[in-house]
């Protein structure tokens, strides 16, 4: 199924490439399954695909999404509490002495990592830096569908939204995309949708 995503603030085609991070106002993207079918001015894309595509309008800026260079520590060396534990543990990830005080079973590591991945998706993250040696954490990352590097590059690699490329992107609120994440998509599938 085709989906035409129309972000009202435009499209930023490239991320993590200084000098290339311009915003194309009035642009949109067409997603066909797991891939981007087209990127360009909304009116042109609507004329070409509008009769057979679902149109989604977002009040924000569409980008390739965030790269999280600290994912190995955020998921493999921190515990993301269950909401039912909020009264005793809080809602933020636990590290250091707070983490050592917990009875961290394999099941608890896996559940915490799944919640951590969900929180990263809610921030518009589409790529993680590993490695994830703990099997429960690796399993949570792999099952989420998010892309990750076993051996991350020293610097973030540029990510671009191009026709035939994977449909991994995020939409951030605001004209400059400096607000909260509204949507995160992996392989063209919405995996997070904010309540803004």
N, C-alpha and C positions, 0 to 999 in steps of 0.2 A: 504494500500500500504506500502511496506517495503522500508525504506531508510537507506542506510549505510553511516554514517557520518565518514569521515576519516580526522581527524585533524593532520596536518603534524608535530606538536610539541608534539602530544600524548594526553593522557587522564588523568586527575586528578580525581580519583574516589570518593574522599571524600573532603568535605569542612567544615570548622569550627570545626575541630577535630585535635588539636595539635598532632603532631607526626604521623598522618595518612595521611597527605596531600602530598603524593608522586605522581610523574608523571610517568605513564607507557608509555614510548616512543613506537611508532609503534602500539599502540592500537587504536581501533575504537569502535563505538557503532552502533547497529542496532535498528531502531525504527519501531515498528509495530503499526500503529494507534497512540494511546495515551500513549503507554507503550514501555519500552525498551525490546526488544526481546533478545538481547545478548550484551555482552561487552567482548572484548578480542583482541588478536592480529589481525591486519587488514587482513593479508594473510589467516588466518583461517576463519575469518568471510566472506571474499570474496569468498572463496571456498565453504562455506556452503550456502551463500545467494546471491552471486553476479549475478547469472543468473536470479533472480527474484526481485532484489532490485535496486532502483535508487541509484547511488553513488554520494555523494556530498563531495568534498574535500575542506578543509578550511586551510588557512595558519596561524595556530595558535594552541592554547591549549584549549581543551574542558573540561569544569568543570561543577559541579552542579549549578553554577550560584551564584549570590550575595544575601545575606540577608540584607535588609535595616532596621536597628533598629529604624531609625528616621522617618519612613514613616508617622506616625501620624502627626508630625509637618510639614513635607515637603508637605503633601497634604491637611491637615485640618487647618493649620495655616499659609499658604502661598498661594499667587496667582501667577500662572504661566502665564505670559502674552501671548496673541495671537500674532503671528508674525506681524499682521497688527498694533499692538500697540507698536512695537519695537522702533519706533522713539520717542515716548513720554514716554514709560515705561521701555524700555530696554528689554533684553531677559532673564535675570535671575529672579528667584522667588522673589516676593515682600513680606516683612514681616514688623512687627513693625509699625512705623509711616507711611511708604509708603503704607502699606496695609490699615491702618485706613483711609487714605485719599481717598480711592477708594469707589465707590458706589457698594458694593458687594451684588448683587442679588443672588437668588438661582441658576439662570441660569449661572451666571458668576462663582460661586463656582464650579458648575458641569463641565463647560468647562475648567476652570483652572486645576481642578483635572485630567481630561482626558489628558490634555497636560503634566501634571506632571507625570502621570503613563507612558506615552510614553517616557518621558525623562529618567525615571528609567529603563524601558526596554532597552533603548539604552545604559545603563551602565551595562547591563548583569544581572539585578536584576530579581530574580525568586520568592522571598518570601519577604513579607512586614510584619512589626509589626504595629498593630493597637493600640487602637480601632479607628474607624472612626464614631464618633457620628453624624456628619452632614450628613443628608440623601443624598445630592447631591454627596458628596465625596465618601460615601460608595457605592452608585450606580456606580460611575465611576470605582472604584476598582473591584467590583463584575463583571461588564460587561467586564472588560479586561481579565478575566480568570486567573489573577495572584493569587497565593496562599497568604494567610495572616492569621495572628493570631489575634483573638479578644482580647485575653489576652496573650501577648507575654511572652516568657520565659525570665528569668533574663539574661541568656546568650544564644547566638545563638545555636540552636540544630544542631548537625552534619547532613549534607545532603549527601547522597551517590547515585551514579549511579549504580544500580543493575538490573539484569534481572527481569522482571515483574514489576519493579518500574515505577513511572510516568516519562515520557520523558520531564522533565524540565531541561534545561541546557543552557549554554552560551559558546561561543567560543571567546577567547581573542587573539589578535594579538601578535606575538612574541614567541620565543622559551620557555620563562618562563610564558607566558600569562600575561605579564605586560603592554601590549599595549592596544589600544582601543578595545571596544567590536565589534566583527564582526557580531555575530548572537546571538539572544536570542530565545529560543524555550520554549513554554508552551504546555504541553500535546502533544508533538511531532509536533506542528505547529509552523513554523517560524513567530514570532510576531514582530521581529525587524531584519533588515539586514542592516549593515553599508555600507558606501561607500568608504571603504579603498581599 
